[in-house]
Amino acid sequence: MKQQLVKILVIDDDPKVPWILSEGLSENYEIISARDGDEGIQMLSKNKPQLVLLDIKMPGKSGIEVLEKVKSIDNQLDVIMLSGHGDTPNIVESIRRGASEFINKPFDVKEVEIHIQNVLEQRRLRQELTQLKSVLKAKSQYDELVGDSPGILEVKNIIEQVAPSELTVLIRGDSGTGKEIIARLIHTLSERRTESLTKVNCAAIPRDLLEAELFGYEKGAFTGAHKTKPGRFEIASKGTMFLDEIGDMPMELQSKLLQVLEQREFVRVGGIHNIKVDVRIVCATNRNLEKAIEEGLFRDDLFYRLNEITIKVPSLRSRKEDIPLLVDHFIRRYNALYEKEVRSISSRAMKILMDYDWPGNVRQLENLIKQIVVRNDESIAYTSLEAVESPPPIRQTPHIPEVGETGYSLKKRVSNAIEFEEKTVIKEVLNKTNWNRRKAADLLGISYRSLLYKIKDYAITN
């Protein structure tokens, strides 16, 4: 297989320089050249070189000016400065502005090749370090997606399959299930991981501001638009755009989003020119989009375009076997964050967590464990979850004696009813406090001694 040549752009007003390099360097390099800074800048996007050799002193734009422009276009592109003797101040300034190395003129071609190899090797090492950081970051993201239930294992499997692709992903699930974690994991495992992940919550921004936020605006587009402002799509170019709560996007913006998905371009608010953008889109929603389509609130063509890959995140109530893992994960996290030493929770507390329905999903569980760790008090689970989850007790009708037993004595019949009610309430409170008699007495508003007498008199047992 033929080795791919390293493309080097030489920007120098002296035509002999690129010719000497082309003739003298090994066959591993392809030399392209520009005679001044403006031509060189134009060739950057057209030819996409892997390295730039740039003369410091040229007519028109200086080498330092060109260096600044090159770095604004591609900050990762290495630039080696070519300098004559006596250019020390300019050399120092160019290094400060991002040049990788400098070579004095006149130069020996073999020396130039050594410099080029050094710069390329440094870039290779930087790329390996970036990849290693990405792998570690992805691993930490996977640590956030806690669970080994079938539903979560299926989610992880889909993420691994689709992350390296450019497919649009729609993440669906209830609030609090971890949709944003999944979006970040997709980005971290993708080829775009070295670029940014830009998040926009479509439900959190007022509808009349959302268009300007997403697509930017031109100067004078509306009152207060004193200068041109790029939108989030431009900022996210080459990276990933995460549109959270996509089901809440207004209908009038959905067609504009569809244009971005299909044509990779859009027009700023108040603009007339199409702006090209290279961005991957990941969306999330907790809404029933099919129902929204029926109600005329969501475009069906946009839905089908977003729905290239769907990841359905299971609710916590459908994967309760993951709760012990999640509890342990959150205890360790908040122990470290708040410098606590909570080791675990009791089996009774865990049973309460396992029996609860979790309408707020993982987010609700996390917040509860955070409170338990910070306050070092697992009774929070008893008071907050049992009070919500437990249905009101079914009270038995008090036994009111028949007329034959007590006659028509009102006093006796009322006394019997009061005793029945008192015994029932005491049993409820004792069960709620796990038979902590002092807590029960406080809740009942009676003394500890009185409670003990009543437990004995009514023969109340655990």
Secondary structure as GFF3:
##gff-version 3
##sequence-region A 1 462
A	DSSP	beta_strand	6	11	.	.	.	ID=ss1
A	DSSP	alpha_helix	16	24	.	.	.	ID=ss2
A	DSSP	beta_strand	29	34	.	.	.	ID=ss3
A	DSSP	alpha_helix	37	47	.	.	.	ID=ss4
A	DSSP	beta_strand	51	55	.	.	.	ID=ss5
A	DSSP	alpha_helix	63	73	.	.	.	ID=ss6
A	DSSP	beta_strand	78	83	.	.	.	ID=ss7
A	DSSP	alpha_helix	88	96	.	.	.	ID=ss8
A	DSSP	beta_strand	101	104	.	.	.	ID=ss9
A	DSSP	alpha_helix	109	144	.	.	.	ID=ss10
A	DSSP	alpha_helix	150	162	.	.	.	ID=ss11
A	DSSP	beta_strand	169	172	.	.	.	ID=ss12
A	DSSP	alpha_helix	179	188	.	.	.	ID=ss13
A	DSSP	beta_strand	197	201	.	.	.	ID=ss14
A	DSSP	alpha_helix	207	215	.	.	.	ID=ss15
A	DSSP	alpha_helix	232	235	.	.	.	ID=ss16
A	DSSP	beta_strand	240	244	.	.	.	ID=ss17
A	DSSP	three_ten_helix	246	248	.	.	.	ID=ss18
A	DSSP	alpha_helix	251	263	.	.	.	ID=ss19
A	DSSP	beta_strand	265	267	.	.	.	ID=ss20
A	DSSP	beta_strand	274	276	.	.	.	ID=ss21
A	DSSP	beta_strand	280	285	.	.	.	ID=ss22
A	DSSP	alpha_helix	289	294	.	.	.	ID=ss23
A	DSSP	alpha_helix	300	306	.	.	.	ID=ss24
A	DSSP	beta_strand	309	312	.	.	.	ID=ss25
A	DSSP	three_ten_helix	316	318	.	.	.	ID=ss26
A	DSSP	three_ten_helix	320	322	.	.	.	ID=ss27
A	DSSP	alpha_helix	323	338	.	.	.	ID=ss28
A	DSSP	alpha_helix	347	355	.	.	.	ID=ss29
A	DSSP	alpha_helix	361	375	.	.	.	ID=ss30
A	DSSP	alpha_helix	379	381	.	.	.	ID=ss31
A	DSSP	pi_helix	382	386	.	.	.	ID=ss32
A	DSSP	alpha_helix	387	389	.	.	.	ID=ss33
A	DSSP	alpha_helix	403	406	.	.	.	ID=ss34
A	DSSP	alpha_helix	410	432	.	.	.	ID=ss35
A	DSSP	alpha_helix	437	444	.	.	.	ID=ss36
A	DSSP	alpha_helix	448	457	.	.	.	ID=ss37
###
